[in-house]
């Protein structure tokens, strides 16, 4: 009887542990999907603010998405020291947008790099758009 109770107790513990791991995995996948959605939204909002044609916007979107993928790979490398990681990121910054630099202005390229580094402010961009609309309305009157 003791062995039956002990085996039931152990099986309950192992099953609850398995369920918690499955829940953690499910939460992780949900979080990753949410972050991917936010990343795409961020990129599309940012690219919408650039004054380039649709073809260039699509290329910029693709380049930014691939940049974030490469950056994630660099950050996932275990055992990298901080200065090594910074070196890899700097090399990525220097080499990843070479083709794009030939297509767009230096001002737009610096704006893209600011967005990649997290220095782009959505609310500030919205304020600028509102001011431009007000100016255009005044000039039409």
C-alpha positions, 0 to 999 in steps of 0.5 A: 500500500505504501508503494502505491501511495508513493508512486501515485504521489510521485506521478502527480508531482511529475505530471504537474511539473510537465504541465508547468513546463508546457505552460511556460513554453506556451507563454514563451511562444505567445510572447515571441509572437507578440514581440514579432507583431510589435516589431512589424508594427514599429517598422511599418510606422517608421517606414511610413514616415520616410519620404521615399517611394513605395519600392524603396519603402519595401526594401527598407522594411526588408533590410530592417527586418533582416537587421533585427534577425541578425542582431538577435543571432548576435545576442543569442551567442553564448559566451560573448563578452560585451566588447566582442558583442559591440564589435559584432554589432558595429560590423553589422551596422557598417555592412548591412545597409551598404546597398541601401545607402546608395539608394537613399539620402544620408539624412534618411540613412541616419534616421533609419539608424536612429530607429534601429538603435531605439532613438526614434520617437513615434509621438514626436513624429506625430507632432511634426505631422500635425504641424505640417498639416496646420502649415499647409492649411494656413498656406492654402488659405 
